[in-house]
Amino acid sequence: QVQLVESGGGLVQPGGSLRLSCAASGSIFSIYTMGWYRQASGNQRELVATITSGGYTNYADSVKGRFTISRDNAKNTVYLQMNSLKPEDTAVYYCNAALSIRVYWGQGTQVTVSS
């Protein structure tokens, strides 16, 4: 079992930055592929970025060059650095941990990009 708690969301102006954090507990964090997903109002949940246990990263085309996912296995934490934010980045952001058929989700944190 893995428990995930996101933090760092909020209101930011277009062009601004935010860093999301996801603290994990309850299992061996380092072996999980960690990811960030988001769900805007009225839309389906979509992949933002993932990072494997070996540090390989993958990004949605819409965030490439603006967002960076990283992990600190010593702190059982995964981060999402978001730069050059756009209004279309507004969504609830969810942390995800996956290992084979085991998938866990956090409760989500709201990110709103607006002037």
C-alpha positions in Angstrom: 0.0 0.0 0.0 1.2 3.5 -0.9 -0.2 6.8 0.5 0.4 9.9 -1.6 -0.1 13.5 -0.5 0.3 16.4 -2.9 1.1 20.0 -2.0 2.2 23.2 -3.7 -0.8 24.1 -5.8 -2.3 27.5 -5.9 -3.1 30.6 -8.0 -0.5 31.9 -10.3 -0.4 34.5 -13.1 0.3 33.4 -16.7 4.1 33.0 -17.2 4.6 32.2 -13.6 6.0 29.1 -11.9 4.9 26.6 -9.3 6.5 23.5 -7.8 4.3 20.6 -6.8 5.4 18.0 -4.3 4.1 14.5 -3.7 5.2 12.8 -0.5 4.8 9.0 -0.5 4.7 6.6 2.4 3.8 3.0 3.1 6.0 1.1 0.7 9.3 1.0 -1.1 9.1 4.3 -2.9 12.2 3.9 -5.1 10.9 1.0 -7.1 7.7 2.7 -8.3 7.2 4.7 -11.5 5.9 8.0 -10.3 3.8 10.3 -12.3 1.8 13.5 -12.4 -1.6 13.7 -14.1 -4.1 16.5 -14.4 -7.8 16.9 -14.9 -9.4 20.1 -16.0 -13.1 20.8 -15.4 -15.2 18.8 -17.9 -12.2 16.9 -19.3 -10.7 13.5 -18.8 -7.6 13.0 -16.6 -4.5 13.2 -18.7 -0.8 12.3 -18.3 1.5 15.2 -17.6 4.8 13.5 -16.8 6.3 10.3 -15.5 9.6 9.2 -14.0 10.8 5.6 -13.6 12.7 4.1 -10.8 15.8 4.5 -13.0 15.1 8.2 -13.6 13.8 7.9 -17.2 11.3 10.7 -17.8 8.4 11.1 -20.2 6.3 14.3 -20.8 3.1 15.2 -22.6 3.8 17.3 -25.7 1.8 20.2 -24.2 4.3 20.6 -21.3 7.6 19.7 -22.8 10.2 22.3 -22.2 8.1 24.0 -19.5 7.7 21.3 -16.8 10.3 19.1 -15.2 9.6 16.0 -13.1 12.1 14.8 -10.6 12.3 12.5 -7.6 14.2 12.3 -4.3 14.2 8.7 -3.2 15.8 9.6 0.1 12.8 11.8 0.9 10.2 9.6 -0.8 9.1 12.6 -2.8 8.4 13.4 -6.4 8.3 16.9 -7.7 6.8 18.7 -10.7 8.5 22.1 -11.5 6.1 24.0 -13.7 7.4 27.1 -15.5 5.9 29.4 -18.1 2.4 28.5 -16.9 -0.5 29.1 -19.2 -4.2 29.4 -18.5 -4.7 26.0 -20.1 -2.6 24.4 -17.4 -5.4 25.1 -15.0 -6.5 21.7 -13.5 -6.4 19.5 -10.5 -3.0 17.8 -10.5 -2.8 14.2 -9.2 0.2 12.3 -8.1 0.4 8.6 -9.2 2.5 5.6 -8.2 2.6 2.5 -10.3 4.2 -0.9 -10.1 2.9 -3.6 -12.3 -0.8 -3.8 -11.6 -0.6 -1.7 -8.4 -1.6 1.9 -9.0 -2.1 4.5 -6.3 -3.4 8.1 -6.5 -3.2 11.1 -4.3 -6.1 13.4 -3.5 -5.1 16.1 -5.9 -4.0 19.7 -5.7 -5.6 22.6 -7.6 -3.5 24.7 -9.9 -5.1 27.8 -11.3 -3.4 30.0 -13.9 -5.1 33.3 -14.2 -4.5 37.1 -14.3 
